[in-house]
Amino acid sequence: MKILLASSNRNKIREIRSILGDESEILSLSDIGFDREIVENGATFEENALIKARAAASLGYIGIGDDSGLCVDALGGAPGVYSARYAGEPCDDRKNNEKLLSEMERIPDECRTARFVCVLACAFPDGESFTVRGECGGRILRSPAGEGGFGYDPLFLPDGFSQTFSQLGFDEKNAVSHRGRALKAFAEAFPAYSEKYRSV
């Protein structure tokens, strides 16, 4: 069974492979020589994830796409689907964090709640598809803490922890992160949908 992840990110390939096991051949866009841009113009994480998954499925594979971002309650859910390019193009983590801190400068500590969201979508060549969603709640700090992770990790303090995503170890973060939860939900849902493709 060949599965195409609508990404060239090797870390994502490794994550998907770890939950689906060896019976599936996980390919990236670069593995098949696909170098065209997939335009993510959806209004929600689900729409963007499905756009990518369906683009992969249109090539004859089981397609997997994902979209994720940070949603801050006091900002009406922003940056949301625009998380990666919040401060404009090209994408820059430092500038995104600086803009977020600037936008939240006057927001009191008790109102700095936020959540990371990750949606994984799977689409099949026959048109069938499904999505799963993982979330992790927390708070936005007033200054970054930690050197690990990426994106908004240095500013995000997950609920129940005294360290940011940047300060947590890899395994500890993945156990509670939005992506880790979405991957777990995906692993539970995928077998029922993929049964008819196991001989492909």
Secondary structure, DSSP 8 states (H G I E B T S, - for coil): -EEEES---HHHHHHHHHHH-TTSEEEETGGGT--S------SSHHHHHHHHHHHHHTTTSEEEEEEEEEEEGGGTT-BGGGGGGTT-SS--HHHHHHHHHHHTTTS-GGG-EEEEEEEEEEE-TTS-EEEEEEEEEEEE-SS---SSS-TTGGGEEETT-SS-TTTS-HHHHHHHSHHHHHHHHHHHHHHHHHGGGTT-
